[in-house]
Amino acid sequence: MASEYGRKKFIAIEDGYWRSDQSWSELLLRIKAQGLQRSHWLAIGDGALGFWKALSKVFPETIHQRCWVHKTSNALNNLPKLVKVAWHKIWIAPIKEDAYKTFEVATQTYSENCQRRWNA
């Protein structure tokens, strides 16, 4: 959970089945019974479908948002390795200028590869 000031704190940690809406429902209902009565405006999570189903049942007013790190990772899994390597280099660039340079090189390299494949 995070406050309006961005301060984060754990409200629960326990074992469960991440795809199971029953496991998530039990956890959310327990948290609700312990005092989390107000539904929060936004929940951010990975692709655990059980969480989203349970959240809709227990806190129906809460808006769902997919974690952008997980979303990006899933998208990259469907791209050629060359693009994934370039993306990682951009991601870990120590300064913005290095990221821009890496982006330009990656764009040029990927464009040339696509042209070669297209013309072959």
C-alpha positions as CSV (number, residue, x, y, z in Angstrom):
1,M,0.0,0.0,0.0
2,A,1.2,3.5,-0.7
3,S,0.1,6.8,0.8
4,E,-0.8,9.9,-1.3
5,Y,2.8,11.0,-0.5
6,G,4.3,7.8,-2.1
7,R,5.2,6.2,1.2
8,K,4.9,2.4,0.9
9,K,4.1,-0.1,3.6
10,F,3.3,-3.8,3.6
11,I,-0.2,-4.7,4.7
12,A,0.1,-8.5,4.1
13,I,2.6,-11.2,3.1
14,E,1.6,-14.8,3.0
15,D,1.7,-17.9,0.8
16,G,-1.0,-18.6,-1.6
17,Y,-1.8,-19.6,-5.2
18,W,-1.2,-16.5,-7.4
19,R,-3.7,-17.6,-10.0
20,S,-6.4,-18.5,-7.5
21,D,-9.1,-15.9,-6.9
22,Q,-10.1,-17.8,-3.8
23,S,-6.6,-17.4,-2.3
24,W,-6.6,-13.7,-3.1
25,S,-10.2,-13.2,-1.9
26,E,-9.3,-14.8,1.5
27,L,-6.3,-12.4,1.8
28,L,-8.3,-9.3,0.8
29,L,-11.2,-10.2,3.1
30,R,-8.8,-10.7,6.0
31,I,-7.1,-7.3,5.3
32,K,-10.6,-5.7,5.1
33,A,-11.6,-7.4,8.4
34,Q,-8.4,-6.0,10.0
35,G,-9.4,-2.5,9.2
36,L,-8.9,-1.7,5.6
37,Q,-12.5,-0.6,5.1
38,R,-12.0,2.0,2.5
39,S,-11.4,0.9,-1.1
40,H,-8.4,2.4,-2.6
41,W,-8.6,4.2,-5.9
42,L,-6.0,2.2,-7.8
43,A,-4.4,-1.3,-7.6
44,I,-1.3,-2.1,-9.6
45,G,-0.3,-5.7,-10.1
46,D,1.2,-8.2,-12.5
47,G,-0.8,-10.6,-14.6
48,A,-2.1,-12.7,-11.7
49,L,-5.7,-13.1,-12.9
50,G,-6.8,-14.4,-9.5
51,F,-5.9,-11.1,-7.9
52,W,-8.0,-9.0,-10.3
53,K,-11.0,-11.3,-9.9
54,A,-10.8,-11.2,-6.1
55,L,-10.2,-7.4,-6.1
56,S,-13.4,-6.9,-8.1
57,K,-15.4,-8.9,-5.6
58,V,-13.9,-7.4,-2.4
59,F,-13.2,-3.8,-3.5
60,P,-15.3,-3.3,-6.7
61,E,-14.7,0.4,-6.9
62,T,-10.9,0.0,-7.2
63,I,-9.4,0.7,-10.6
64,H,-7.1,-2.0,-12.0
65,Q,-3.7,-1.1,-13.6
66,R,-1.2,-3.5,-15.0
67,C,2.3,-3.1,-13.7
68,W,4.3,-1.5,-16.6
69,V,7.4,-3.5,-15.8
70,H,5.6,-6.8,-16.2
71,K,3.7,-5.4,-19.3
72,T,7.0,-4.4,-20.9
73,S,8.6,-7.7,-20.1
74,N,5.7,-9.6,-21.6
75,A,5.9,-7.5,-24.8
76,L,9.6,-8.0,-25.1
77,N,9.2,-11.8,-24.9
78,N,7.5,-11.5,-28.3
79,L,10.2,-9.5,-30.0
80,P,13.5,-10.6,-31.6
81,K,16.4,-11.1,-29.3
82,L,18.2,-8.1,-30.9
83,V,15.5,-5.8,-29.7
84,K,15.4,-7.3,-26.2
85,V,19.2,-6.8,-25.9
86,A,19.0,-3.2,-27.1
87,W,16.1,-2.5,-24.8
88,H,18.1,-3.8,-21.8
89,K,21.0,-1.6,-22.8
90,I,18.8,1.4,-23.0
91,W,17.2,0.5,-19.6
92,I,20.5,0.3,-17.8
93,A,22.2,3.3,-19.4
94,P,23.9,5.4,-16.7
95,I,22.9,8.7,-18.2
96,K,20.1,9.9,-20.5
97,E,22.6,10.7,-23.4
98,D,23.8,7.1,-23.4
99,A,20.3,5.8,-23.5
100,Y,19.6,8.1,-26.5
101,K,22.7,6.9,-28.3
102,T,21.9,3.3,-27.6
103,F,18.4,3.9,-28.9
104,E,19.7,5.4,-32.2
105,V,22.1,2.5,-32.7
106,A,19.4,-0.1,-31.9
107,T,16.9,1.6,-34.3
108,Q,19.4,1.7,-37.1
109,T,20.6,-1.9,-36.6
110,Y,17.0,-3.2,-36.3
111,S,16.0,-1.3,-39.5
112,E,18.9,-2.7,-41.4
113,N,18.1,-6.2,-40.3
114,C,14.5,-5.8,-41.3
115,Q,15.5,-4.5,-44.7
116,R,17.9,-7.4,-45.3
117,R,15.1,-9.9,-44.4
118,W,12.6,-8.1,-46.5
119,N,14.8,-8.0,-49.6
120,A,16.0,-11.6,-49.2
